[in-house]
Amino acid sequence: MERISAIFTHLYSEGREVEMLAVLRILYDVVGMQFPEEVELLAVHPEARQYFLFSFLLDMDDIMQDFMAEAAEA
């Protein structure tokens, strides 16, 4: 998860949001889930896409912190 997070963070910081969405689509495919249509629509709206991806990174960081805290308690 740390590597995936690092990839997303790097892509976002480089302004490569389209590639970031492509990686996210791949991850959805890997787990057999359909990519959300709402997120697909963001691809053509740069400001909305940027806000979504920034929020996604923050959420991903929160989830990783929670997992690490749980692992430390176990």
N, C-alpha and C positions, 0 to 999 in steps of 0.2 A: 504494500500500500504506500509505503514511503517513496518508492521509486515512481509509482504512478502519480503521486502528488507532486513530486519534483518535476516530472515531465509536464504536467498541467501548469504548474507555476512558471516554468521556463517558457512554455509556449505563450502564456498570457503576458508575461513581462516583455517578450519580444514582439508583442502585437500580432501574434499568429493565431488569432481566434478561430479562423476557419479550420486550421489544422487541429486545434483543441477540440472543436466540435466533432471532427472526423475521428479522433481517438475515442471520444465519448461514445460515438455511434458504434465503433468497433467493440468496445466493452459491453455495450448493450447486446450486440450480436453474440458475443462470447457466452453470455449468461442466458441467451435465448429469449431476451425480452424485446418487445417492439419499441423503437425509439419514439419518445413522445412527440406527437404532432405539434404541440404547442412550442416545443423547443425547436423543432424543424422550422417553424415559421419565423423564429428569431434570426435565423441565418441571413435573412435579407434586410434586417433592421440593425445596423451597426451599433447604435446606442443601446438598444434593448438587449442585443447579444452581449455587449460588453458588461452591462449590469448583471445579466443572468450569470455569466461566467465568473465574474468577481464574487457574486453571492455564492456560487457553487464552490469556489475555492475556500471561502470562509466556512461554509458548512462542512466541507470535507476535512478541514483542519480541526473543527470542533469534534467531529466523529472520531478522528484519529486520536485526539487527546483523551476522549472518553474510553476508547479501547485500550490505550496505554495505561490509563488509571486502573481499569478493571484487571488488566494483566498483572499490574504491580500488586494488587490486593490478593490475587489468587496464590 
